[in-house]
């Protein structure tokens, strides 16, 4: 009976560990999003994280007679990247991100985590700033 309980407990721990890894640490997708930076702020009750929103070109309609822009809400884990974003609001950015299945409180509110800035452009001139 003890052997059965040990094996069952071990199996439960292994399944739980696999579930947590896949849900919170496995990178589901990665890529680059481009758009005008709306905001980047540091916020949170216990864990202060950097959160931002990128407004992408184009419009969509979720229901009849409505128009809405494409928004990309993200979290930033790198403080240097967050400071660059905060000091250049309104610029057009190409942001490299990773997508996870779930969000962790100390990583941010979003499933999308921005790792780096690929390019930054001035929206008036279209010239690369960086």
C-alpha positions as CSV (number, residue, x, y, z in Angstrom):
1,X,0.0,0.0,0.0
2,X,2.9,2.4,0.9
3,X,4.5,1.7,-2.5
4,X,1.3,2.5,-4.3
5,X,0.9,5.9,-2.4
6,X,4.5,6.8,-3.2
7,X,4.2,6.1,-6.9
8,X,0.8,7.9,-7.0
9,X,2.3,10.9,-5.2
10,X,5.3,11.0,-7.5
11,X,3.1,10.7,-10.5
12,X,1.0,13.7,-9.3
13,X,4.1,15.8,-8.7
14,X,5.5,15.0,-12.1
15,X,2.2,15.8,-13.9
16,X,1.8,19.0,-11.9
17,X,5.4,20.1,-12.7
18,X,4.8,19.4,-16.4
19,X,1.5,21.4,-16.3
20,X,3.2,24.4,-14.6
21,X,6.1,24.3,-17.1
22,X,3.9,24.2,-20.1
23,X,1.4,26.8,-18.8
24,X,3.9,29.4,-17.5
25,X,7.4,28.8,-18.9
26,X,7.1,27.1,-22.3
27,X,7.4,29.7,-25.1
28,X,4.3,29.2,-27.2
29,X,5.3,31.7,-29.9
30,X,7.7,34.5,-30.7
31,X,7.9,37.2,-33.2
32,X,7.9,41.0,-34.0
33,X,5.0,43.4,-33.7
34,X,5.1,46.9,-35.1
35,X,3.1,49.9,-34.2
36,X,2.9,53.3,-32.5
37,X,3.6,53.1,-28.7
38,X,0.6,54.4,-26.8
39,X,2.1,54.0,-23.3
40,X,4.5,52.1,-21.1
41,X,4.1,52.3,-17.4
42,X,5.3,50.6,-14.2
43,X,2.4,49.4,-12.1
44,X,1.2,46.7,-9.8
45,X,0.1,46.1,-6.2
46,X,2.8,43.7,-5.0
47,X,5.0,43.1,-8.0
48,X,5.8,46.3,-9.9
49,X,5.9,45.3,-13.6
50,X,6.2,47.3,-16.8
51,X,3.1,47.2,-18.9
52,X,2.6,48.8,-22.4
53,X,0.3,49.1,-25.3
54,X,1.2,49.3,-29.0
55,X,-1.4,50.5,-31.5
56,X,-1.0,48.7,-34.8
57,X,-2.0,50.0,-38.2
58,X,-5.4,48.9,-39.6
59,X,-8.9,48.7,-38.1
60,X,-11.2,45.8,-37.1
61,X,-14.8,45.4,-36.3
62,X,-15.8,43.3,-33.4
63,X,-19.5,43.9,-33.8
64,X,-21.7,45.7,-36.4
65,X,-21.3,49.5,-36.6
66,X,-18.1,49.6,-34.5
67,X,-14.5,50.3,-35.5
68,X,-11.6,49.6,-33.4
69,X,-7.8,49.6,-33.8
70,X,-5.5,46.7,-33.3
71,X,-4.0,46.9,-29.9
72,X,-1.1,44.9,-28.6
73,X,-0.8,44.9,-24.9
74,X,2.4,43.5,-23.4
75,X,4.7,43.3,-20.4
76,X,8.4,44.2,-20.3
77,X,10.8,42.3,-18.1
78,X,14.0,44.2,-19.1
79,X,14.3,47.5,-17.3
80,X,16.5,49.1,-19.9
81,X,14.0,48.3,-22.7
82,X,11.1,49.6,-20.5
83,X,13.0,52.9,-19.9
84,X,13.6,53.3,-23.6
85,X,9.9,52.7,-24.3
86,X,8.8,55.1,-21.6
87,X,11.0,57.9,-22.8
88,X,9.9,57.6,-26.4
89,X,6.1,57.3,-26.3
90,X,4.5,58.1,-29.6
91,X,7.3,56.6,-31.7
92,X,6.8,53.7,-34.0
93,X,8.5,50.6,-32.6
94,X,9.2,47.1,-33.9
95,X,9.2,45.0,-30.7
96,X,10.4,41.4,-30.3
97,X,8.2,39.4,-28.0
98,X,7.5,36.0,-26.6
99,X,4.1,34.5,-26.0
100,X,3.3,32.3,-23.1
101,X,0.1,30.3,-22.3
102,X,-0.3,32.1,-18.9
103,X,0.8,35.2,-17.1
104,X,2.9,35.2,-13.9
105,X,2.4,38.1,-11.4
106,X,6.2,38.8,-11.2
107,X,6.6,38.7,-15.0
108,X,3.6,41.0,-15.8
109,X,-0.1,41.1,-16.4
110,X,0.2,40.0,-20.1
111,X,1.0,36.7,-21.8
112,X,3.1,38.7,-24.2
113,X,6.6,39.6,-22.9
114,X,8.7,42.1,-24.9
115,X,12.3,41.2,-24.8
116,X,13.9,43.8,-27.0
117,X,13.5,46.7,-29.4
118,X,14.2,45.7,-33.0
119,X,13.7,49.2,-34.5
120,X,12.4,52.7,-33.5
121,X,11.2,55.2,-36.1
122,X,10.0,58.7,-35.9
123,X,6.3,58.7,-37.2
124,X,6.6,62.1,-38.8
125,X,9.7,61.5,-40.9
126,X,9.8,57.7,-41.0
127,X,13.5,57.8,-40.3
128,X,15.1,55.2,-38.0
129,X,16.1,56.7,-34.6
130,X,18.0,53.8,-33.4
